[in-house]
């Protein structure tokens, strides 16, 4: 095995040495025998043989593996060189570790959330149909009636179709009652999704009996298995009582499988066309069918349906879209936008780090010109020197990358902790995985080449004679490369300005949100969901009676100030509807939000009454047609006209959904009795919508939200509230207990996430930029020591020197600052994103950046400038 | 820095020629480097004046190819010396390469001295 030679070559070399010595001995002996004097004999023998060392070297090289050999040599040489200048190496390593680490961390998040969030088979090949209203593209219908689904399945463009119908069922039996998320899926769903269970089996087509009824079996999520059965394998075959029917546990899915729930289960959904419910369909396309062709087919299908049942489709016409599932679920909204921007930001950070190291490398290489020139005059080829310098850079960046991984682990953990859960799919797992490591490796090598290329190119073609003559003297004349170093510093400053602008805008946006007057008092309010058993409470009267008794029972609890129950406006949401105002021209496209409330609403949320009066308990009990409106709605009437006593007609109540339980006295026209203050009823960052509040008793849905204003901490009362509700209904669970403060907190989680990360990366950029300026100026001071000495000898005062150095740095900083501001304004225009809530021209944000950057840059300039000013002219003149 | 490969003139043919000469020298029996060098020099009537040192890399190359083998022995004047001998593979290669060489020489001669044909 020839490559073994590689390891034995030292022994071989010794043998060669002995062999060559043997030749010389023999030849000398022969020459002596011929009568030559000893000295002559030896010289002649050596002449005959040639240079023994170069012979040995040649043989040695024959045993080595060429490229790898020199590579190894370059690496060792590079490491030695780096260790020799620990200051440079430390700064460079640290810069690179920060740049590469931050990039790796964000890549890990992007990979986990955007690139590969799902454990399902080929998620990129799953498509979801959407029906978009032509007139109002915001109105999108995504669900199909089961009878439509049965037909949709038959379209030839699809190879596989499945449907999902989420449902909450009441879990009872010998456990505390709870709302159990049970997702109805068609029997082919698990094959469609392609994930095997960790225990037992999944739902099969055979779980639908020949008569079309589903077998009462359930597949549990990993979370439910842990929670209900402590993760015991004996869970298989046990029963869960859901909506009073027993279901047998047949399997458990792995932790990452979170199809519509990560703590509930999945139940077989029969494809019964008589079932009037709607389900969400997703499809896979047949091989060779383009999404466009499939979309056309689907559109034709929908048009046919629209002719049969026009009521199910938008009146003004519609368009069918086939959206990639990843786009529907993941790539929407602010998180995606935020991650994309963050990825860009860390890219900038990496560039700053690269510029930093390139600058250092350039300065160092310039100082090494003499060494390199010497080596080249001794016979080293240009390519060889170039490769060696580049290898050194890559060694540096690889070490930086290694350190960066450690840094990335820390940042990734912090990001995950900061990450708003509900913006990320259940299935997403964020970790520095092998893809992220591969990515790190790639960018390490890449950055090594990027920042190493310029210095290596420059230094591998020095003017040998000049460089040697210069004899290592750090002269002021050798200013080649000075301009590219200046450019690098300007670029660094400009990039840090852009990063800081991002940080500054997110901070401003967050602070604005924090100081926002929401219009209600969010402290000390407990919110819980109440969902009654539809079968147990099947009539309007039963449900209203239940709600009233709950309000009474909870209202008399000690520590409770007031209670409200309803739907919508708690504090967000509600049904939107078209409306017309009595005595005003009707407006086609405008809409209003309806909140269904009990009499304690304004009091419980702390919304002030502006005019008129509140709704009384009596009016709620009898579902009287009275309404409160907010100030925005009151402004729908012309100025000077009081809305009190006027009437509003709500289109929605004219023709309410069929399956809804309605008040027997329901009308669509309500009289305004009072005006209450505006609240942020559509989320904190959107303007207040005109809103009307009606007695909750006009309809009786299954679910209501209960809000309780307490004297002390709201969560402390949760148990007592639960007990009171149980006195009304033994099996009544409370779902999603949360305080109003927490709900508002959720609204600011994403802005806080943006702010934290942009600020963090902004400051990293600033620090790296400052280090860049500092090292550039320090190098210049060192290089110009003699010049400064001469200036001082000729009468320059210390202040003059200080000014000279400061103006040198200051000029670069100013140019960089201007370029950065211009760049960020341009970028902000290009990437109009909801991440930035304030305009990029916000004076406070701009001012903050300018002040911060100038301060940091001044500090970075000042230290080396002072050093220059503090030089002793005599020793400076003698400086090599 | 090791010097770059600095034998621009010693192309494949010449290198192969040196190999051939070494192999031929070893046909009568094993010999050590000093002997091989002198034999080649004398047999060629001192035309092939090579530095004896350049022999050693060639020996090494032939040995790694398995055409010759080496062992430490005692020379005619009682010194320790490294002896080289032909291996079976080497013998075959010598025959093959000698044929090639003859063909080459004939071919070159035909080109250079067409009249003599």
Interface residues (C-beta under 8 A of the other chain):
Chain A: X2 X5 X15 X16 X18 X19 X20 X22 X23 X25 X26 X27 X29 X48 X49 X50 X51 X52 X54 X55 X57 X58 X59 X61 X62 X375 X378 X379 X380 X381 X384
Chain B: X1 X2 X3 X4 X32 X33 X34 X37 X51 X52 X53 X54 X56 X57 X60 X61 X64 X75 X77 X79 X80 X81 X82
